[in-house]
Amino acid sequence: MRILYVLNDTLHHAGTESVILNYYNHIDRERYQIDFLLNAPKSELEENDICRYLIKKGSKVFCITPRRVDSKKNKQEYLEILKSEKYDIVHTHVDAIGSYFLSLAQTAGVKVRIAHSHNTRHQLANKGIKNRIHYAYLEKCRKDIRREATHYMACSKEAGEWLFGRENIDNKKVYILNNAIDTGKFKFNQAIRDEVRKELGIKDDEILIGHIGRFKPQKNHAFLIDVFKEISETDNTSKLLLVGDGPLKEEIEEKVKAYNIADRVIFYGETKDTSRLLNAMDIFLFPSVHEGLSVVMIEAQCNGLKCIMSDTDEVSKDTVITDNVECLTLDDPKEWANKTLNAETSRKDETKTLADKGYDITKEAKKLEDFYSGILSE
């Protein structure tokens, strides 16, 4: 069975890409050939370590001219790939803009077209009139995709309702694919904790507050820094570990300097192995303004960390899997600081809890295989 995954501009060690790679690494690739389409320069094939990994594993990775550079060329290159490769399934992972790719796949004769919702709102980087025009276009795509996709998939009910509508959730027309993980990998390990804290220069009696996420508006790093500033005024030994990269990183670095807390904030950068760093943390903060269902929150709970996350309608409540998560509004950094300072930081093994609730990748990958086989035999 030949399947094409359509993604945006590149592959990061975070978010949606982590979910895709988790399933990719556990699916039976003797039966399922999964290839990837990126709207990115061909240099990604050599420069991006994930691209190199996928190619080594036997997948084809296609880089086509981004639409923002030349939309006509983008369309032409995409259709040529579909014509030559003759995929059984096109599976988009780009939320509403998947409408464009699925429409062309339909034109090319691809009979099974899956739209996958990974979020609960559009991700917009621009401001002003360009933002409003782009938003209007994405809203049109959000409606059109319900017609152009033959099957709907989402990481949570909230994500499914946003992209496909409440009626399709109620009618069980949206397949919920959990953001499953390798639970054994994320089980708490004291030896690794000691090792990583030594590497980071964190003393045994110091509290290490952690966050993992791309530096972009969705993740709300500015609020997180406000929270840590409040914490610093009470506890002058605590440290903040920020894992990830992204367009807003420099802006956040400047804010940290302005608050005079730069010596206590660690900008770690991207990592292939979040499990090591989670072991080193004492508490995990996650103030996102919107999320389909955060895979890093799943990982943090599996590690047994106390987690504090934002309580908004656009952050899926399905994210709360264990009883070690507290949800707070984004109104007051002081409230977040007080909850963090008074949090119970002892660990307990949550791997069975995660597995029982459908977040063990070994079991969930088999369900995805059955889903693919089932829809092709319809």
Backbone torsions as a table, in degrees:
resi	resn	phi	psi	omega
1	MET	NA	130.0	-175.3
2	ARG	-109.9	123.4	-174.1
3	ILE	-127.1	135.8	175.4
4	LEU	-111.0	121.8	174.1
5	TYR	-92.6	126.0	178.8
6	VAL	-104.0	123.3	179.0
7	LEU	-124.9	179.0	-178.0
8	ASN	-80.4	-124.0	-166.9
9	ASP	-89.2	-28.1	-177.5
10	THR	-160.0	-179.1	-179.3
11	LEU	-119.6	124.6	179.4
12	HIS	-112.5	162.3	172.5
13	HIS	-86.1	63.6	-176.6
14	ALA	-167.2	163.0	167.1
15	GLY	50.5	-130.7	-176.4
16	THR	-55.5	-41.4	-178.8
17	GLU	-61.8	-36.9	178.0
18	SER	-61.9	-42.9	179.0
19	VAL	-62.1	-48.4	-178.8
20	ILE	-59.7	-44.8	-179.2
21	LEU	-67.5	-35.2	176.6
22	ASN	-58.4	-47.3	179.4
23	TYR	-69.5	-41.3	179.3
24	TYR	-56.5	-42.2	-176.8
25	ASN	-73.6	-13.7	-176.7
26	HIS	-117.5	-4.1	178.5
27	ILE	-83.2	154.1	-179.4
28	ASP	-77.1	99.1	-175.0
29	ARG	-81.4	-1.5	169.0
30	GLU	-74.4	-29.4	179.8
31	ARG	-98.9	-27.8	-174.0
32	TYR	-124.7	111.2	175.8
33	GLN	-90.3	112.8	-178.7
34	ILE	-110.0	120.3	175.9
35	ASP	-110.8	167.9	-172.9
36	PHE	-130.6	139.0	175.0
37	LEU	-117.3	124.0	177.5
38	LEU	-117.6	140.7	173.2
39	ASN	-89.8	77.0	-170.2
40	ALA	-154.9	159.2	176.8
41	PRO	-61.1	153.2	-178.9
42	LYS	-65.5	-15.3	177.5
43	SER	-62.9	-21.9	178.0
44	GLU	-58.6	-30.7	-176.1
45	LEU	-62.9	-30.3	179.4
46	GLU	-101.1	-31.1	-172.8
47	GLU	-88.7	-25.7	-176.3
48	ASN	-92.5	121.1	-175.4
49	ASP	-66.2	-29.4	178.5
50	ILE	-70.3	-40.7	176.8
51	CYS	-59.3	-45.4	179.8
52	ARG	-62.0	-39.0	179.3
53	TYR	-63.7	-45.8	-178.4
54	LEU	-62.8	-42.2	179.2
55	ILE	-64.6	-41.5	177.8
56	LYS	-60.6	-33.7	-179.1
57	LYS	-80.1	-4.0	175.8
58	GLY	106.2	3.4	178.4
59	SER	-87.5	152.2	169.7
60	LYS	-91.0	136.7	175.7
61	VAL	-120.9	116.7	-179.0
62	PHE	-102.8	129.7	173.1
63	CYS	-110.8	121.0	-179.9
64	ILE	-116.1	158.4	-179.4
65	THR	-54.9	124.0	179.4
66	PRO	-58.2	145.2	-178.9
67	ARG	-60.0	-35.6	-178.7
68	ARG	-68.1	-18.8	178.6
69	VAL	-88.4	-48.7	-179.0
70	ASP	-159.7	96.3	-174.8
71	SER	-65.5	-34.4	179.6
72	LYS	-65.4	-43.2	179.4
73	LYS	-67.7	-38.5	177.5
74	ASN	-56.9	-49.1	-179.4
75	LYS	-61.7	-45.3	-178.2
76	GLN	-62.0	-47.0	-178.0
77	GLU	-65.5	-38.8	-180.0
78	TYR	-65.6	-45.7	-179.7
79	LEU	-65.1	-34.7	177.6
80	GLU	-64.1	-39.1	177.9
81	ILE	-65.0	-46.4	-180.0
82	LEU	-61.7	-39.5	-179.0
83	LYS	-67.3	-42.1	-175.3
84	SER	-79.9	-32.4	-173.3
85	GLU	-92.0	-24.3	175.7
86	LYS	52.9	64.3	-178.1
87	TYR	-75.0	145.8	173.6
88	ASP	-75.7	-35.8	-175.5
89	ILE	-138.0	137.1	165.0
90	VAL	-111.3	124.5	-175.0
91	HIS	-122.3	108.2	-177.0
92	THR	-90.9	141.5	178.7
93	HIS	-122.9	35.3	-174.1
94	VAL	-122.5	25.5	177.8
95	ASP	54.3	-131.8	-170.3
96	ALA	-63.9	-35.9	-178.0
97	ILE	-65.4	-11.7	173.8
98	GLY	-58.1	-22.1	177.2
99	SER	-54.4	-43.5	-179.7
100	TYR	-61.6	-47.1	-176.5
101	PHE	-72.1	-34.6	179.7
102	LEU	-73.4	-34.2	177.4
103	SER	-63.0	-43.2	177.9
104	LEU	-68.5	-35.8	177.0
105	ALA	-63.3	-38.4	176.8
106	GLN	-64.0	-42.5	177.2
107	THR	-59.7	-37.3	-178.6
108	ALA	-80.2	-2.4	175.5
109	GLY	90.7	14.4	176.8
110	VAL	-74.7	118.9	-172.1
111	LYS	-80.1	-32.3	-178.5
112	VAL	-109.7	117.6	-175.3
113	ARG	-130.4	112.6	-175.2
114	ILE	-104.6	127.3	171.7
115	ALA	-101.6	129.5	-176.2
116	HIS	-117.6	122.3	178.3
117	SER	-96.0	121.8	179.8
118	HIS	-111.6	6.3	-173.9
119	ASN	-146.7	179.2	-179.6
120	THR	-122.3	8.1	172.1
121	ARG	-166.4	167.0	177.4
122	HIS	-68.5	144.2	174.8
123	GLN	-98.4	110.9	-176.1
124	LEU	-118.1	131.1	-179.0
125	ALA	-102.8	-28.2	-176.5
126	ASN	-80.8	166.5	177.7
127	LYS	-127.1	164.7	175.5
128	GLY	76.5	-150.5	-173.0
129	ILE	-63.9	-35.7	177.8
130	LYS	-61.3	-38.3	178.8
131	ASN	-63.9	-42.9	-177.8
132	ARG	-67.4	-40.1	178.3
133	ILE	-66.1	-44.5	-179.9
134	HIS	-63.8	-40.3	179.7
135	TYR	-62.5	-42.8	179.7
136	ALA	-61.9	-39.8	178.5
137	TYR	-65.5	-43.5	179.9
138	LEU	-65.3	-34.7	176.5
139	GLU	-64.3	-39.4	175.7
140	LYS	-62.3	-43.7	178.8
141	CYS	-61.5	-38.6	-178.6
142	ARG	-61.7	-34.9	177.3
143	LYS	-78.6	-41.8	-176.8
144	ASP	-65.9	-32.3	-174.0
145	ILE	-63.2	-25.1	179.8
146	ARG	-68.3	-23.8	177.9
147	ARG	-91.3	-34.2	-172.7
148	GLU	-84.9	-23.3	176.2
149	ALA	-85.9	141.6	173.8
150	THR	-89.1	-22.3	-179.4
151	HIS	-142.2	144.7	-178.8
152	TYR	-110.7	139.6	177.7
153	MET	-139.3	148.3	-179.9
154	ALA	-153.3	157.8	-179.9
155	CYS	-84.8	-12.9	179.0
156	SER	-160.6	166.8	178.0
157	LYS	-63.4	-39.5	-179.4
158	GLU	-63.9	-42.0	178.5
159	ALA	-65.4	-38.9	178.5
160	GLY	-67.0	-41.6	179.9
161	GLU	-64.5	-40.3	-179.0
162	TRP	-61.7	-47.4	-174.8
163	LEU	-85.0	-31.7	-171.6
164	PHE	-115.7	-8.9	177.9
165	GLY	95.1	148.6	-178.2
166	ARG	-59.6	-37.8	-176.4
167	GLU	-62.0	-35.4	179.6
168	ASN	-74.5	-28.2	171.8
169	ILE	-68.7	-49.3	-178.8
170	ASP	-61.7	-34.0	-179.0
171	ASN	-87.5	9.4	177.5
172	LYS	59.8	32.2	179.1
173	LYS	-92.0	-2.9	179.0
174	VAL	-108.3	122.4	177.6
175	TYR	-84.4	118.8	179.4
176	ILE	-87.6	111.6	177.7
177	LEU	-102.9	109.2	-177.0
178	ASN	-63.2	145.0	174.9
179	ASN	-76.8	73.8	-172.5
180	ALA	-77.9	157.1	-177.0
181	ILE	-134.9	169.9	171.8
182	ASP	-80.6	94.9	-172.1
183	THR	-61.4	-35.2	179.2
184	GLY	-63.1	-36.3	-179.7
185	LYS	-65.4	-31.4	-174.5
186	PHE	-99.7	7.1	174.2
187	LYS	-65.5	139.0	-177.4
188	PHE	-58.8	137.9	-179.1
189	ASN	-134.2	111.7	-176.3
190	GLN	-63.5	-39.5	-178.3
191	ALA	-63.0	-42.5	178.6
192	ILE	-68.1	-37.1	176.9
193	ARG	-56.8	-50.3	-178.8
194	ASP	-60.6	-40.7	-178.0
195	GLU	-64.7	-47.0	-176.6
196	VAL	-70.6	-40.4	179.1
197	ARG	-63.0	-34.6	176.6
198	LYS	-66.0	-42.3	178.1
199	GLU	-60.4	-38.2	-177.0
200	LEU	-85.0	-10.1	-178.2
201	GLY	76.5	32.3	-179.9
202	ILE	-99.5	123.6	-179.8
203	LYS	-76.2	160.4	-177.5
204	ASP	-60.0	-33.8	-175.8
205	ASP	-93.3	7.5	179.5
206	GLU	-98.4	139.9	178.3
207	ILE	-86.3	125.4	177.0
208	LEU	-107.0	112.3	177.9
209	ILE	-92.5	134.9	-174.2
210	GLY	-124.5	154.8	172.7
211	HIS	-151.3	138.9	177.1
212	ILE	-127.1	123.9	179.9
213	GLY	171.1	152.2	176.9
214	ARG	-63.4	144.2	177.9
215	PHE	-80.5	85.8	177.4
216	LYS	-145.9	162.6	-172.1
217	PRO	-51.8	-37.9	-177.9
218	GLN	-54.2	-37.2	-172.9
219	LYS	-82.3	-14.9	169.2
220	ASN	63.6	45.1	-179.9
221	HIS	-63.7	-32.3	-178.8
222	ALA	-59.2	-43.0	177.4
223	PHE	-65.6	-40.2	179.8
224	LEU	-60.0	-39.8	178.1
225	ILE	-68.0	-36.0	174.6
226	ASP	-61.0	-40.4	178.8
227	VAL	-63.4	-46.9	-177.3
228	PHE	-67.3	-31.6	174.9
229	LYS	-60.5	-43.1	178.1
230	GLU	-64.0	-41.9	178.7
231	ILE	-61.8	-42.2	-177.3
232	SER	-61.2	-31.2	-178.7
233	GLU	-72.2	-18.3	177.2
234	THR	-102.4	-41.6	-177.3
235	ASP	-123.1	105.4	-175.9
236	ASN	-88.4	12.8	177.0
237	THR	-111.4	-14.4	-177.0
238	SER	-67.5	153.5	179.2
239	LYS	-126.8	155.6	178.4
240	LEU	-121.2	126.2	179.4
241	LEU	-108.7	116.9	179.5
242	LEU	-109.8	117.2	-177.0
243	VAL	-110.4	124.3	179.7
244	GLY	138.8	177.2	178.3
245	ASP	-141.8	177.7	178.3
246	GLY	148.5	175.1	-171.7
247	PRO	-64.8	-23.7	-177.4
248	LEU	-97.0	7.7	-175.2
249	LYS	-60.3	-47.4	-178.9
250	GLU	-61.9	-39.4	178.8
251	GLU	-61.3	-41.9	179.4
252	ILE	-70.4	-37.3	176.2
253	GLU	-60.1	-40.1	178.4
254	GLU	-66.4	-37.8	179.1
255	LYS	-66.1	-39.9	177.5
256	VAL	-61.4	-42.7	178.1
257	LYS	-64.5	-41.7	-179.4
258	ALA	-63.2	-32.4	178.3
259	TYR	-83.8	-3.1	178.1
260	ASN	61.2	40.9	179.1
261	ILE	-125.3	18.9	-174.6
262	ALA	-62.2	-29.2	-178.8
263	ASP	-74.4	-5.8	-176.7
264	ARG	-121.0	5.0	177.8
265	VAL	-115.4	124.6	-178.6
266	ILE	-103.7	114.9	173.6
267	PHE	-91.8	100.5	-169.9
268	TYR	-83.0	-29.5	-173.9
269	GLY	88.2	-172.6	179.9
270	GLU	-75.3	156.3	176.6
271	THR	-145.2	149.7	174.9
272	LYS	-84.2	-13.6	-171.2
273	ASP	-133.7	84.4	179.1
274	THR	-68.4	-23.1	-175.4
275	SER	-60.9	-39.2	179.7
276	ARG	-60.2	-44.6	-175.3
277	LEU	-72.3	-34.4	177.9
278	LEU	-61.0	-37.3	178.1
279	ASN	-58.7	-33.8	-176.1
280	ALA	-77.3	-19.6	-174.7
281	MET	-80.7	158.2	175.2
282	ASP	-106.6	-26.3	179.8
283	ILE	-155.5	146.5	-175.3
284	PHE	-117.6	125.3	179.3
285	LEU	-108.6	137.7	-174.9
286	PHE	-143.6	83.4	-174.9
287	PRO	-93.7	37.8	-177.6
288	SER	-60.2	149.8	177.4
289	VAL	-89.6	-21.8	173.0
290	HIS	-157.4	144.8	-179.7
291	GLU	-156.3	136.0	171.0
292	GLY	-68.2	-61.4	169.4
293	LEU	-167.2	113.2	-171.6
294	SER	-73.7	121.7	178.2
295	VAL	-69.5	-32.7	-179.2
296	VAL	-70.1	-27.6	174.4
297	MET	-69.8	-33.2	175.0
298	ILE	-64.6	-45.1	-179.6
299	GLU	-62.9	-42.7	-179.2
300	ALA	-64.1	-40.2	178.4
301	GLN	-67.8	-38.5	177.8
302	CYS	-61.7	-34.2	179.2
303	ASN	-74.4	-9.0	178.9
304	GLY	86.6	10.9	-178.3
305	LEU	-72.9	144.4	166.5
306	LYS	-69.2	128.4	-177.3
307	CYS	-121.7	136.7	171.6
308	ILE	-119.6	121.4	-177.4
309	MET	-129.7	163.6	-176.0
310	SER	-70.9	143.8	179.2
311	ASP	-107.8	85.9	176.2
312	THR	-132.1	160.2	-179.8
313	ASP	-66.0	-18.9	-176.0
314	GLU	-99.1	11.1	170.4
315	VAL	-115.3	117.6	-172.7
316	SER	-58.2	130.3	176.1
317	LYS	-70.9	-15.7	175.4
318	ASP	-64.2	-15.6	178.9
319	THR	-63.4	-28.7	-178.0
320	VAL	-81.2	103.1	-175.9
321	ILE	-106.3	-38.0	179.6
322	THR	-107.2	174.3	178.6
323	ASP	-89.0	15.3	-177.7
324	ASN	-104.2	21.9	-179.7
325	VAL	-118.1	133.6	175.0
326	GLU	-119.9	133.5	-178.0
327	CYS	-106.9	130.1	-179.5
328	LEU	-128.2	149.2	174.3
329	THR	-69.4	164.7	-179.6
330	LEU	-95.4	27.4	-175.8
331	ASP	-81.6	-35.1	-167.0
332	ASP	-139.5	109.2	177.1
333	PRO	-60.0	-29.3	-179.9
334	LYS	-64.5	-37.7	178.4
335	GLU	-64.0	-43.1	177.2
336	TRP	-61.9	-41.4	-179.1
337	ALA	-63.8	-44.8	-179.5
338	ASN	-63.6	-42.6	178.9
339	LYS	-64.2	-37.9	179.7
340	THR	-66.8	-45.7	-177.6
341	LEU	-65.9	-27.8	-177.3
342	ASN	-103.4	10.8	-175.8
343	ALA	-74.6	146.8	172.6
344	GLU	-82.3	121.9	-171.9
345	THR	-107.6	7.8	178.5
346	SER	-69.7	149.4	-176.4
347	ARG	-99.3	154.1	166.6
348	LYS	-142.1	154.6	-175.8
349	ASP	-73.1	117.2	-178.0
350	GLU	-111.7	9.8	-175.2
351	THR	-61.6	-39.6	-179.9
352	LYS	-67.6	-39.2	178.1
353	THR	-58.7	-45.5	179.8
354	LEU	-63.7	-43.5	-178.8
355	ALA	-65.2	-42.8	-178.6
356	ASP	-63.8	-27.2	-177.8
357	LYS	-98.1	11.6	171.1
358	GLY	91.2	27.7	-177.7
359	TYR	-117.7	19.4	174.2
360	ASP	-93.1	118.5	-171.2
361	ILE	-62.4	-32.5	-179.0
362	THR	-60.0	-45.0	-179.8
363	LYS	-74.1	-41.0	-174.6
364	GLU	-72.6	-31.1	177.3
365	ALA	-64.4	-36.8	176.7
366	LYS	-64.1	-37.5	177.6
367	LYS	-64.8	-37.9	178.3
368	LEU	-65.8	-40.9	176.4
369	GLU	-57.9	-45.7	-179.8
370	ASP	-63.8	-36.4	178.5
371	PHE	-63.8	-48.3	179.1
372	TYR	-59.3	-47.8	-178.7
373	SER	-63.2	-39.3	-177.2
374	GLY	-65.5	-42.3	-176.3
375	ILE	-73.8	-26.1	177.7
376	LEU	-76.3	-21.9	-179.6
377	SER	-94.1	1.5	-178.3
378	GLU	-66.5	NA	NA
